[in-house]
Amino acid sequence: MNDLQEAKQALVDCFPNSFINENNEFIAEKRSNQYFLLGDCKTPRDIECKVLEWFSRPASKGQPYSQEWRNRKFREFMRNGVNAFLDTGFSEDEMRTIYQHLGNAINHEKTILFIENGYDFAVLQEKK
């Protein structure tokens, strides 16, 4: 994706019932309040980074419901959205690894390297 508007539309398309609100926040899943701010995204790469940094946790460990079957369905929904947007096929375990190394934007530079290297998990194991 070369265009920021195109990337924003793709994001909405990949997460059913998602939307961008008046505060320029992307709301992936309203009930569990899964969102991130788009206001500081200047390029499609910025959005890709945020998808990994902010949605890897709910895609791998999210438990917003009291019933486990609903939590599994929720994690699958989030993972499917991430995979659709990034054109990947990450498993729940791979999403957990991504969260451990990149979640909550703990190492933004490493997130960029991970994306630039075609989502090579060896990048996550490197010290830096």
Salt bridges, closest charged atoms under 4 A:
ASP40 OD1 - LYS50 NZ 2.61
GLU48 OE1 - ARG45 NE 3.27
GLU53 OE2 - HIS108 ND1 2.75
GLU68 OE2 - ARG75 NH2 2.67
GLU92 OE2 - ARG75 NE 3.17
GLU92 OE1 - ARG79 NH1 3.55
GLU92 OE2 - ARG96 NH2 3.53
ASP93 OD1 - ARG96 NH1 2.66
GLU116 OE2 - ARG45 NH1 3.69
